[in-house]
């Protein structure tokens, strides 16, 4: 048996030494997963000076080893939190990021009651599922190119019992039955410039390339192709909101303006970095 507080401290120190930005939080979340306890149960056990059963300690040590090797925390626990949702994720699907959460607020602010909202390049479906949970009045549709990611998205929808249409296919040809009928299109497309390899091992080594790279030296080929489809889907006056790299806060809105969009602007994320291009289809 191992004393709980000391094993948590040692795990956090190990993770910190491996460059993990939130070592104490990760150490606790991994132990919750290994032991099958909630955070509150774990805190109570630590206060009471509880010890860790040997079999749990062995399982926990293996998880800490993997996290220290920079395997994403969400792959180890199988869970990712996004707004009010707990999603299932794992190898082969892009792990949703906290900075993406604001796109839901931006989208809902432009969605009329009973309107139609589409998410292009949905991944594990964090955006459309959050939208539907928070605005059940909306008709919500999403598309994902990767068959593997689509399976995660459909499984999340079914587990959460949210009425969202999710299809497998290219965003550039999405929803021909909805042309000219959509009020809001949201998208977090692949946008990293080709040749610009991410620094973080969790992204570089574990996120699927299909979800990362934008297909050109500036990273904008795929985002602009997706935006062209959004233009076709939107009703006159409808709104596109698209996530991008912080270095694309001028280039993407500028490119959208040249392609016929109006009222183009950029919106910062919660850290103050350029993050979301917003544009309107002409009325």
Beta strands, then each sheet from edge to edge (+ up, - down):
strand 1: 2-3
strand 2: 51-52
strand 3: 79-82
strand 4: 85-88
strand 5: 116-120
strand 6: 139-144
strand 7: 164-168
strand 8: 182-187
strand 9: 234-243
strand 10: 262-268
strand 11: 274-280
sheet 1: 1+ 2-
sheet 2: 3+ 4-
sheet 3: 7+ 6+ 5+ 8+ 9+ 11- 10+
end
